[in-house]
Amino acid sequence: MPIQLIKNLGQSTGLKPQAMVRLTWQERQRARLAVVLSNGDSAAILLPRGEPIRDGDLLASQDNVYVSVENSAEDLFEITAPNAIALMQ
């Protein structure tokens, strides 16, 4: 049975995470998500809807398993133009 992460403790200090999970920006927008932790365990993120997940947040299970969240590397596009009109085209 996967670990159920049901609380976002935010940027909590003093609690040591047992594992880490890397999430993309799009994954951090979801309230329900199946993930694999850094230690190889399966987990389910089951947070209240509308609660954001940020880099450095600590997620907790009912059994006091703590998992830290890190941003996953993502490709970015840089768009340039000589002026605003050209940028809109």
N, C-alpha and C positions, 0 to 999 in steps of 0.2 A: 504494500500500500504506500503510495507516495506521501511525502511530507506535505501537510496542508498549511501554507503560509497565510494566516488570516488577519494579521495586524501589521500596519506600517508604523514603526516607532520613530520614523524620521531620522534625523542626524544624531541619534543617541550615542552618547559616549559612556564608557564604563562597562559596556556589555561586549563580550568577545564573540564575534561570529564564528560558527562552526564551519561555514562554507560561504562561497561567493557565487553570484550569478551575474553574467554579462547580458544586458538587454539593450536593444536598439531603441531609438526614440519612439518608433511606432509600437514596439512591444511594451514600453513603459506607459503608454496611453491606455492599455487594456486593463480591466479589472480581473479578468479570468484568463489564466495562461498556464500551460503545462511547460515546465522547464527541466533541464538537467543541471544540477549544481556542480561546482568545481570538484567536489569529492566523488562525483559519479552517481550520487543519489538522484532519484526522480522527485520532483516537487510540483505542487499545484499552487499557483498564486490565486487566492480567493479573497480579494479585497472588496470593500464596499465600492459601488460604482461612483465615479467622479473623483476618487481619491488619487491624486497624482503620485507617481513613483519617480524619485529623483536620484541622480548619482550620489552615492554615499548613504542612502537610506538603509535602515536595518529592518528587515522583515522578520516576523516571529510567528511560530506555530503555537498551538495550545500547549504543547509539551515543552515549551521553552527552548526550541531549536531556533537559533538566530542565523540569518543569512544576510550578508551585505550585498548591495546592488552597485554594479559598476556600469558605466556607459560602454557600449560595444563600439568598436571602430566602424565608421560608416563612410562611404564615398560621398563627397560633396562636389557640386558643380559651381564654378565661378563664372558669372556672366558679366561681361563688360561691354560698354558702348561709349562712343564719343560724346553722346549727350542723351538727355531723357527721352527725346522723341525717337531716336534710333533704338533705344532700349525697349520702348513699347512696341515697336514693330516686330 
